[in-house]
Amino acid sequence: MTKHGDPRIWVKGLKAYAMPGNVLALVATGDGELLVINASLPGLV
């Protein structure tokens, strides 16, 4: 029995916004969008 679908997520253009080791927050909105936030950026909080 195999799994249905692909469990991986690929964020197009991520290299322009994040570096290896950064912490990313994935947030699902109510209208079906997925936001990717680089939580390692200074001044975020």
PDBQT receptor file of N, H, CA, C and O in Angstrom, charges set to zero:
ATOM      1  N   MET A   1       0.853  -1.178   0.000  1.00  0.00    +0.000 N 
ATOM      2  CA  MET A   1       0.000   0.000   0.000  1.00  0.00    +0.000 C 
ATOM      3  C   MET A   1       0.902   1.245   0.000  1.00  0.00    +0.000 C 
ATOM      4  O   MET A   1       1.858   1.324   0.772  1.00  0.00    +0.000 OA
ATOM      5  N   THR A   2       0.600   2.182  -0.841  1.00  0.00    +0.000 N 
ATOM      6  H   THR A   2      -0.176   2.119  -1.468  1.00  0.00    +0.000 HD
ATOM      7  CA  THR A   2       1.412   3.392  -0.944  1.00  0.00    +0.000 C 
ATOM      8  C   THR A   2       0.667   4.583  -0.366  1.00  0.00    +0.000 C 
ATOM      9  O   THR A   2      -0.549   4.555  -0.176  1.00  0.00    +0.000 OA
ATOM     10  N   LYS A   3       1.429   5.622  -0.095  1.00  0.00    +0.000 N 
ATOM     11  H   LYS A   3       2.417   5.645  -0.249  1.00  0.00    +0.000 HD
ATOM     12  CA  LYS A   3       0.835   6.871   0.382  1.00  0.00    +0.000 C 
ATOM     13  C   LYS A   3       0.195   7.602  -0.796  1.00  0.00    +0.000 C 
ATOM     14  O   LYS A   3       0.609   7.427  -1.942  1.00  0.00    +0.000 OA
ATOM     15  N   HIS A   4      -0.794   8.405  -0.514  1.00  0.00    +0.000 N 
ATOM     16  H   HIS A   4      -1.131   8.547   0.416  1.00  0.00    +0.000 HD
ATOM     17  CA  HIS A   4      -1.435   9.200  -1.549  1.00  0.00    +0.000 C 
ATOM     18  C   HIS A   4      -0.893  10.622  -1.476  1.00  0.00    +0.000 C 
ATOM     19  O   HIS A   4      -0.931  11.245  -0.416  1.00  0.00    +0.000 OA
ATOM     20  N   GLY A   5      -0.393  11.136  -2.588  1.00  0.00    +0.000 N 
ATOM     21  H   GLY A   5      -0.363  10.629  -3.449  1.00  0.00    +0.000 HD
ATOM     22  CA  GLY A   5       0.128  12.498  -2.618  1.00  0.00    +0.000 C 
ATOM     23  C   GLY A   5       1.586  12.570  -2.204  1.00  0.00    +0.000 C 
ATOM     24  O   GLY A   5       2.204  11.567  -1.846  1.00  0.00    +0.000 OA
ATOM     25  N   ASP A   6       2.110  13.764  -2.262  1.00  0.00    +0.000 N 
ATOM     26  H   ASP A   6       1.608  14.578  -2.553  1.00  0.00    +0.000 HD
ATOM     27  CA  ASP A   6       3.509  14.022  -1.939  1.00  0.00    +0.000 C 
ATOM     28  C   ASP A   6       3.559  14.862  -0.673  1.00  0.00    +0.000 C 
ATOM     29  O   ASP A   6       3.061  15.987  -0.680  1.00  0.00    +0.000 OA
ATOM     30  N   PRO A   7       4.143  14.360   0.422  1.00  0.00    +0.000 N 
ATOM     31  CA  PRO A   7       4.126  15.085   1.691  1.00  0.00    +0.000 C 
ATOM     32  C   PRO A   7       5.117  16.245   1.765  1.00  0.00    +0.000 C 
ATOM     33  O   PRO A   7       5.114  16.996   2.741  1.00  0.00    +0.000 OA
ATOM     34  N   ARG A   8       5.968  16.402   0.743  1.00  0.00    +0.000 N 
ATOM     35  H   ARG A   8       5.971  15.792  -0.049  1.00  0.00    +0.000 HD
ATOM     36  CA  ARG A   8       6.977  17.462   0.779  1.00  0.00    +0.000 C 
ATOM     37  C   ARG A   8       6.394  18.795   0.328  1.00  0.00    +0.000 C 
ATOM     38  O   ARG A   8       5.419  18.848  -0.421  1.00  0.00    +0.000 OA
ATOM     39  N   ILE A   9       7.022  19.874   0.806  1.00  0.00    +0.000 N 
ATOM     40  H   ILE A   9       7.814  19.831   1.415  1.00  0.00    +0.000 HD
ATOM     41  CA  ILE A   9       6.646  21.227   0.401  1.00  0.00    +0.000 C 
ATOM     42  C   ILE A   9       7.876  21.876  -0.224  1.00  0.00    +0.000 C 
ATOM     43  O   ILE A   9       8.969  21.801   0.338  1.00  0.00    +0.000 OA
ATOM     44  N   TRP A  10       7.709  22.507  -1.370  1.00  0.00    +0.000 N 
ATOM     45  H   TRP A  10       6.821  22.568  -1.827  1.00  0.00    +0.000 HD
ATOM     46  CA  TRP A  10       8.796  23.209  -2.020  1.00  0.00    +0.000 C 
ATOM     47  C   TRP A  10       8.400  24.672  -2.140  1.00  0.00    +0.000 C 
ATOM     48  O   TRP A  10       7.357  24.990  -2.712  1.00  0.00    +0.000 OA
ATOM     49  N   VAL A  11       9.234  25.570  -1.599  1.00  0.00    +0.000 N 
ATOM     50  H   VAL A  11      10.081  25.311  -1.135  1.00  0.00    +0.000 HD
ATOM     51  CA  VAL A  11       8.957  27.005  -1.656  1.00  0.00    +0.000 C 
ATOM     52  C   VAL A  11       9.804  27.600  -2.774  1.00  0.00    +0.000 C 
ATOM     53  O   VAL A  11      11.030  27.650  -2.672  1.00  0.00    +0.000 OA
ATOM     54  N   LYS A  12       9.157  28.046  -3.828  1.00  0.00    +0.000 N 
ATOM     55  H   LYS A  12       8.161  28.005  -3.911  1.00  0.00    +0.000 HD
ATOM     56  CA  LYS A  12       9.857  28.595  -4.992  1.00  0.00    +0.000 C 
ATOM     57  C   LYS A  12      10.544  29.903  -4.614  1.00  0.00    +0.000 C 
ATOM     58  O   LYS A  12       9.926  30.788  -4.021  1.00  0.00    +0.000 OA
ATOM     59  N   GLY A  13      11.829  30.022  -4.960  1.00  0.00    +0.000 N 
ATOM     60  H   GLY A  13      12.331  29.304  -5.441  1.00  0.00    +0.000 HD
ATOM     61  CA  GLY A  13      12.581  31.244  -4.706  1.00  0.00    +0.000 C 
ATOM     62  C   GLY A  13      13.025  31.428  -3.266  1.00  0.00    +0.000 C 
ATOM     63  O   GLY A  13      13.355  32.544  -2.865  1.00  0.00    +0.000 OA
ATOM     64  N   LEU A  14      13.041  30.368  -2.484  1.00  0.00    +0.000 N 
ATOM     65  H   LEU A  14      12.772  29.461  -2.810  1.00  0.00    +0.000 HD
ATOM     66  CA  LEU A  14      13.378  30.468  -1.060  1.00  0.00    +0.000 C 
ATOM     67  C   LEU A  14      14.801  30.973  -0.836  1.00  0.00    +0.000 C 
ATOM     68  O   LEU A  14      15.060  31.651   0.159  1.00  0.00    +0.000 OA
ATOM     69  N   LYS A  15      15.721  30.659  -1.734  1.00  0.00    +0.000 N 
ATOM     70  H   LYS A  15      15.511  30.109  -2.542  1.00  0.00    +0.000 HD
ATOM     71  CA  LYS A  15      17.113  31.087  -1.573  1.00  0.00    +0.000 C 
ATOM     72  C   LYS A  15      17.254  32.603  -1.514  1.00  0.00    +0.000 C 
ATOM     73  O   LYS A  15      18.223  33.108  -0.946  1.00  0.00    +0.000 OA
ATOM     74  N   ALA A  16      16.317  33.329  -2.082  1.00  0.00    +0.000 N 
ATOM     75  H   ALA A  16      15.530  32.920  -2.543  1.00  0.00    +0.000 HD
ATOM     76  CA  ALA A  16      16.369  34.794  -2.077  1.00  0.00    +0.000 C 
ATOM     77  C   ALA A  16      15.956  35.377  -0.725  1.00  0.00    +0.000 C 
ATOM     78  O   ALA A  16      16.222  36.546  -0.446  1.00  0.00    +0.000 OA
ATOM     79  N   TYR A  17      15.311  34.570   0.111  1.00  0.00    +0.000 N 
ATOM     80  H   TYR A  17      15.095  33.620  -0.116  1.00  0.00    +0.000 HD
ATOM     81  CA  TYR A  17      14.755  35.069   1.370  1.00  0.00    +0.000 C 
ATOM     82  C   TYR A  17      15.313  34.407   2.619  1.00  0.00    +0.000 C 
ATOM     83  O   TYR A  17      15.139  34.928   3.721  1.00  0.00    +0.000 OA
ATOM     84  N   ALA A  18      15.981  33.270   2.467  1.00  0.00    +0.000 N 
ATOM     85  H   ALA A  18      16.123  32.847   1.572  1.00  0.00    +0.000 HD
ATOM     86  CA  ALA A  18      16.456  32.536   3.636  1.00  0.00    +0.000 C 
ATOM     87  C   ALA A  18      17.798  31.875   3.337  1.00  0.00    +0.000 C 
ATOM     88  O   ALA A  18      18.147  31.609   2.186  1.00  0.00    +0.000 OA
ATOM     89  N   MET A  19      18.538  31.620   4.418  1.00  0.00    +0.000 N 
ATOM     90  H   MET A  19      18.255  31.836   5.352  1.00  0.00    +0.000 HD
ATOM     91  CA  MET A  19      19.826  30.942   4.329  1.00  0.00    +0.000 C 
ATOM     92  C   MET A  19      19.750  29.639   5.119  1.00  0.00    +0.000 C 
ATOM     93  O   MET A  19      18.870  29.486   5.966  1.00  0.00    +0.000 OA
ATOM     94  N   PRO A  20      20.662  28.694   4.853  1.00  0.00    +0.000 N 
ATOM     95  CA  PRO A  20      20.677  27.470   5.658  1.00  0.00    +0.000 C 
ATOM     96  C   PRO A  20      20.805  27.814   7.141  1.00  0.00    +0.000 C 
ATOM     97  O   PRO A  20      21.611  28.663   7.521  1.00  0.00    +0.000 OA
ATOM     98  N   GLY A  21      20.016  27.159   7.960  1.00  0.00    +0.000 N 
ATOM     99  H   GLY A  21      19.361  26.469   7.651  1.00  0.00    +0.000 HD
ATOM    100  CA  GLY A  21      20.032  27.396   9.398  1.00  0.00    +0.000 C 
ATOM    101  C   GLY A  21      18.975  28.369   9.872  1.00  0.00    +0.000 C 
ATOM    102  O   GLY A  21      18.722  28.455  11.073  1.00  0.00    +0.000 OA
ATOM    103  N   ASN A  22      18.338  29.119   8.951  1.00  0.00    +0.000 N 
ATOM    104  H   ASN A  22      18.544  29.049   7.974  1.00  0.00    +0.000 HD
ATOM    105  CA  ASN A  22      17.256  30.015   9.355  1.00  0.00    +0.000 C 
ATOM    106  C   ASN A  22      16.058  29.211   9.825  1.00  0.00    +0.000 C 
ATOM    107  O   ASN A  22      15.825  28.088   9.377  1.00  0.00    +0.000 OA
ATOM    108  N   VAL A  23      15.303  29.808  10.738  1.00  0.00    +0.000 N 
ATOM    109  H   VAL A  23      15.492  30.720  11.102  1.00  0.00    +0.000 HD
ATOM    110  CA  VAL A  23      14.061  29.196  11.219  1.00  0.00    +0.000 C 
ATOM    111  C   VAL A  23      12.920  29.795  10.405  1.00  0.00    +0.000 C 
ATOM    112  O   VAL A  23      12.758  31.014  10.347  1.00  0.00    +0.000 OA
ATOM    113  N   LEU A  24      12.131  28.921   9.774  1.00  0.00    +0.000 N 
ATOM    114  H   LEU A  24      12.263  27.931   9.821  1.00  0.00    +0.000 HD
ATOM    115  CA  LEU A  24      11.002  29.372   8.973  1.00  0.00    +0.000 C 
ATOM    116  C   LEU A  24       9.700  28.982   9.658  1.00  0.00    +0.000 C 
ATOM    117  O   LEU A  24       9.573  27.884  10.201  1.00  0.00    +0.000 OA
ATOM    118  N   ALA A  25       8.739  29.893   9.624  1.00  0.00    +0.000 N 
ATOM    119  H   ALA A  25       8.842  30.784   9.182  1.00  0.00    +0.000 HD
ATOM    120  CA  ALA A  25       7.409  29.610  10.161  1.00  0.00    +0.000 C 
ATOM    121  C   ALA A  25       6.457  29.459   8.986  1.00  0.00    +0.000 C 
ATOM    122  O   ALA A  25       6.401  30.331   8.118  1.00  0.00    +0.000 OA
ATOM    123  N   LEU A  26       5.711  28.370   8.950  1.00  0.00    +0.000 N 
ATOM    124  H   LEU A  26       5.756  27.662   9.655  1.00  0.00    +0.000 HD
ATOM    125  CA  LEU A  26       4.710  28.135   7.918  1.00  0.00    +0.000 C 
ATOM    126  C   LEU A  26       3.341  28.380   8.534  1.00  0.00    +0.000 C 
ATOM    127  O   LEU A  26       2.980  27.763   9.536  1.00  0.00    +0.000 OA
ATOM    128  N   VAL A  27       2.584  29.285   7.926  1.00  0.00    +0.000 N 
ATOM    129  H   VAL A  27       2.877  29.786   7.112  1.00  0.00    +0.000 HD
ATOM    130  CA  VAL A  27       1.281  29.675   8.470  1.00  0.00    +0.000 C 
ATOM    131  C   VAL A  27       0.218  29.451   7.399  1.00  0.00    +0.000 C 
ATOM    132  O   VAL A  27       0.321  29.989   6.296  1.00  0.00    +0.000 OA
ATOM    133  N   ALA A  28      -0.793  28.662   7.719  1.00  0.00    +0.000 N 
ATOM    134  H   ALA A  28      -0.876  28.225   8.614  1.00  0.00    +0.000 HD
ATOM    135  CA  ALA A  28      -1.909  28.432   6.803  1.00  0.00    +0.000 C 
ATOM    136  C   ALA A  28      -2.980  29.476   7.075  1.00  0.00    +0.000 C 
ATOM    137  O   ALA A  28      -3.420  29.647   8.212  1.00  0.00    +0.000 OA
ATOM    138  N   THR A  29      -3.400  30.175   6.017  1.00  0.00    +0.000 N 
ATOM    139  H   THR A  29      -3.043  30.036   5.094  1.00  0.00    +0.000 HD
ATOM    140  CA  THR A  29      -4.444  31.182   6.159  1.00  0.00    +0.000 C 
ATOM    141  C   THR A  29      -5.809  30.536   5.969  1.00  0.00    +0.000 C 
ATOM    142  O   THR A  29      -5.909  29.391   5.527  1.00  0.00    +0.000 OA
ATOM    143  N   GLY A  30      -6.843  31.268   6.302  1.00  0.00    +0.000 N 
ATOM    144  H   GLY A  30      -6.762  32.198   6.661  1.00  0.00    +0.000 HD
ATOM    145  CA  GLY A  30      -8.196  30.746   6.158  1.00  0.00    +0.000 C 
ATOM    146  C   GLY A  30      -8.641  30.594   4.714  1.00  0.00    +0.000 C 
ATOM    147  O   GLY A  30      -9.590  29.860   4.438  1.00  0.00    +0.000 OA
ATOM    148  N   ASP A  31      -7.971  31.275   3.782  1.00  0.00    +0.000 N 
ATOM    149  H   ASP A  31      -7.200  31.870   4.006  1.00  0.00    +0.000 HD
ATOM    150  CA  ASP A  31      -8.378  31.192   2.380  1.00  0.00    +0.000 C 
ATOM    151  C   ASP A  31      -7.489  30.256   1.555  1.00  0.00    +0.000 C 
ATOM    152  O   ASP A  31      -7.435  30.367   0.331  1.00  0.00    +0.000 OA
ATOM    153  N   GLY A  32      -6.796  29.340   2.226  1.00  0.00    +0.000 N 
ATOM    154  H   GLY A  32      -6.839  29.250   3.221  1.00  0.00    +0.000 HD
ATOM    155  CA  GLY A  32      -6.041  28.301   1.531  1.00  0.00    +0.000 C 
ATOM    156  C   GLY A  32      -4.618  28.661   1.139  1.00  0.00    +0.000 C 
ATOM    157  O   GLY A  32      -3.971  27.886   0.434  1.00  0.00    +0.000 OA
ATOM    158  N   GLU A  33      -4.112  29.799   1.566  1.00  0.00    +0.000 N 
ATOM    159  H   GLU A  33      -4.637  30.428   2.138  1.00  0.00    +0.000 HD
ATOM    160  CA  GLU A  33      -2.731  30.166   1.260  1.00  0.00    +0.000 C 
ATOM    161  C   GLU A  33      -1.800  29.657   2.347  1.00  0.00    +0.000 C 
ATOM    162  O   GLU A  33      -2.217  29.431   3.483  1.00  0.00    +0.000 OA
ATOM    163  N   LEU A  34      -0.540  29.479   1.988  1.00  0.00    +0.000 N 
ATOM    164  H   LEU A  34      -0.202  29.662   1.065  1.00  0.00    +0.000 HD
ATOM    165  CA  LEU A  34       0.490  29.097   2.938  1.00  0.00    +0.000 C 
ATOM    166  C   LEU A  34       1.537  30.195   2.944  1.00  0.00    +0.000 C 
ATOM    167  O   LEU A  34       2.186  30.440   1.928  1.00  0.00    +0.000 OA
ATOM    168  N   LEU A  35       1.706  30.858   4.080  1.00  0.00    +0.000 N 
ATOM    169  H   LEU A  35       1.179  30.659   4.906  1.00  0.00    +0.000 HD
ATOM    170  CA  LEU A  35       2.690  31.924   4.215  1.00  0.00    +0.000 C 
ATOM    171  C   LEU A  35       3.970  31.340   4.792  1.00  0.00    +0.000 C 
ATOM    172  O   LEU A  35       3.927  30.507   5.698  1.00  0.00    +0.000 OA
ATOM    173  N   VAL A  36       5.112  31.778   4.267  1.00  0.00    +0.000 N 
ATOM    174  H   VAL A  36       5.148  32.455   3.531  1.00  0.00    +0.000 HD
ATOM    175  CA  VAL A  36       6.406  31.355   4.781  1.00  0.00    +0.000 C 
ATOM    176  C   VAL A  36       7.085  32.600   5.347  1.00  0.00    +0.000 C 
ATOM    177  O   VAL A  36       7.346  33.563   4.626  1.00  0.00    +0.000 OA
ATOM    178  N   ILE A  37       7.367  32.562   6.649  1.00  0.00    +0.000 N 
ATOM    179  H   ILE A  37       7.155  31.780   7.235  1.00  0.00    +0.000 HD
ATOM    180  CA  ILE A  37       7.960  33.709   7.340  1.00  0.00    +0.000 C 
ATOM    181  C   ILE A  37       9.333  33.302   7.857  1.00  0.00    +0.000 C 
ATOM    182  O   ILE A  37       9.474  32.283   8.533  1.00  0.00    +0.000 OA
ATOM    183  N   ASN A  38      10.348  34.106   7.535  1.00  0.00    +0.000 N 
ATOM    184  H   ASN A  38      10.234  34.934   6.986  1.00  0.00    +0.000 HD
ATOM    185  CA  ASN A  38      11.692  33.852   8.030  1.00  0.00    +0.000 C 
ATOM    186  C   ASN A  38      11.759  34.402   9.445  1.00  0.00    +0.000 C 
ATOM    187  O   ASN A  38      11.922  35.608   9.633  1.00  0.00    +0.000 OA
ATOM    188  N   ALA A  39      11.637  33.539  10.434  1.00  0.00    +0.000 N 
ATOM    189  H   ALA A  39      11.505  32.560  10.281  1.00  0.00    +0.000 HD
ATOM    190  CA  ALA A  39      11.630  33.950  11.847  1.00  0.00    +0.000 C 
ATOM    191  C   ALA A  39      13.018  34.279  12.355  1.00  0.00    +0.000 C 
ATOM    192  O   ALA A  39      13.153  34.688  13.509  1.00  0.00    +0.000 OA
ATOM    193  N   SER A  40      14.051  34.120  11.555  1.00  0.00    +0.000 N 
ATOM    194  H   SER A  40      13.942  33.788  10.618  1.00  0.00    +0.000 HD
ATOM    195  CA  SER A  40      15.395  34.441  11.972  1.00  0.00    +0.000 C 
ATOM    196  C   SER A  40      15.777  35.895  11.691  1.00  0.00    +0.000 C 
ATOM    197  O   SER A  40      16.854  36.338  12.089  1.00  0.00    +0.000 OA
ATOM    198  N   LEU A  41      14.917  36.629  11.019  1.00  0.00    +0.000 N 
ATOM    199  H   LEU A  41      14.042  36.269  10.695  1.00  0.00    +0.000 HD
ATOM    200  CA  LEU A  41      15.242  38.023  10.697  1.00  0.00    +0.000 C 
ATOM    201  C   LEU A  41      15.193  38.892  11.939  1.00  0.00    +0.000 C 
ATOM    202  O   LEU A  41      14.246  38.800  12.720  1.00  0.00    +0.000 OA
ATOM    203  N   PRO A  42      16.204  39.740  12.137  1.00  0.00    +0.000 N 
ATOM    204  CA  PRO A  42      16.178  40.639  13.292  1.00  0.00    +0.000 C 
ATOM    205  C   PRO A  42      15.047  41.650  13.154  1.00  0.00    +0.000 C 
ATOM    206  O   PRO A  42      14.719  42.086  12.051  1.00  0.00    +0.000 OA
ATOM    207  N   GLY A  43      14.459  42.014  14.284  1.00  0.00    +0.000 N 
ATOM    208  H   GLY A  43      14.725  41.659  15.180  1.00  0.00    +0.000 HD
ATOM    209  CA  GLY A  43      13.372  42.988  14.274  1.00  0.00    +0.000 C 
ATOM    210  C   GLY A  43      12.024  42.415  13.916  1.00  0.00    +0.000 C 
ATOM    211  O   GLY A  43      11.054  43.160  13.773  1.00  0.00    +0.000 OA
ATOM    212  N   LEU A  44      11.939  41.104  13.768  1.00  0.00    +0.000 N 
ATOM    213  H   LEU A  44      12.727  40.498  13.884  1.00  0.00    +0.000 HD
ATOM    214  CA  LEU A  44      10.655  40.486  13.412  1.00  0.00    +0.000 C 
ATOM    215  C   LEU A  44       9.641  40.621  14.533  1.00  0.00    +0.000 C 
ATOM    216  O   LEU A  44       8.452  40.829  14.292  1.00  0.00    +0.000 OA
ATOM    217  N   VAL A  45      10.129  40.500  15.767  1.00  0.00    +0.000 N 
ATOM    218  H   VAL A  45      11.095  40.332  15.962  1.00  0.00    +0.000 HD
ATOM    219  CA  VAL A  45       9.216  40.564  16.921  1.00  0.00    +0.000 C 
ATOM    220  C   VAL A  45       9.261  41.955  17.519  1.00  0.00    +0.000 C 
ATOM    221  O   VAL A  45       8.568  42.228  18.499  1.00  0.00    +0.000 OA
TER     222      VAL A  45
